[in-house]
Amino acid sequence: PGIELVMRGQTYANRALARVADGSLDVGFVRLPVTQPGVETRVIDEEELVCALPADHRLARCERIDVADLAGEPFV
């Protein structure tokens, strides 16, 4: 009761963090690392990263891929 919730999408985390720092935004959800002065962070969840590969790629059938496995691979 008496609470207004307004959700705003923000493309760039640095803009959201600047708004949190200047008080025009109460909360921002961003990815780490955060180095914005005047902003404190708390981890609320951890996200699994996935690697999208062509079906015939040498790593496509691997259950788990380490970052080292991607050495020399072209990235977008």
C-alpha positions in Angstrom: 0.0 0.0 0.0 1.2 3.5 -0.9 4.1 2.2 -3.1 4.5 3.1 -6.7 6.6 0.8 -8.8 7.8 2.1 -12.2 10.0 -0.2 -14.3 12.2 1.4 -16.9 14.4 -0.5 -19.4 17.9 0.8 -19.8 20.2 -0.3 -22.5 23.4 0.9 -20.9 24.3 -0.1 -17.4 26.4 3.0 -16.9 23.3 5.2 -17.4 21.3 3.2 -14.9 24.2 3.3 -12.4 24.6 7.1 -12.8 20.9 7.5 -12.1 21.2 5.4 -9.0 24.2 7.5 -7.9 22.3 10.8 -8.4 19.2 9.5 -6.7 16.9 9.7 -9.7 16.6 5.9 -9.7 16.2 3.9 -6.5 17.4 0.5 -7.7 19.2 -0.8 -10.8 19.7 -4.4 -11.9 23.1 -4.7 -13.7 25.8 -7.2 -14.3 29.1 -7.0 -12.4 31.6 -5.5 -12.1 30.3 -2.1 -10.9 32.8 0.7 -10.3 30.3 3.6 -10.0 31.3 5.8 -7.1 28.4 6.2 -4.7 26.7 2.9 -5.6 26.7 -0.2 -3.4 26.0 -3.6 -4.9 24.6 -6.9 -3.7 24.6 -10.1 -5.7 21.0 -11.4 -6.0 21.5 -14.2 -8.4 24.0 -15.9 -10.6 23.5 -16.5 -14.2 24.7 -19.4 -16.3 26.4 -18.4 -19.5 25.9 -20.4 -22.6 27.9 -20.7 -25.8 25.9 -20.7 -29.0 27.7 -22.8 -31.6 27.0 -24.2 -35.0 25.8 -27.9 -34.7 28.9 -29.1 -36.5 31.4 -27.1 -34.4 34.1 -29.2 -32.7 32.8 -28.1 -29.2 29.0 -28.5 -30.0 28.7 -31.9 -28.4 30.6 -31.0 -25.2 28.6 -31.0 -22.1 30.8 -28.3 -20.6 33.1 -25.8 -22.2 35.8 -23.9 -20.4 36.9 -20.5 -21.5 40.3 -21.9 -22.4 38.5 -24.2 -24.9 37.5 -21.0 -26.8 41.0 -19.8 -27.3 41.5 -18.9 -31.0 37.8 -19.0 -31.8 36.3 -16.0 -33.6 33.8 -14.0 -31.4 31.0 -11.7 -32.3 
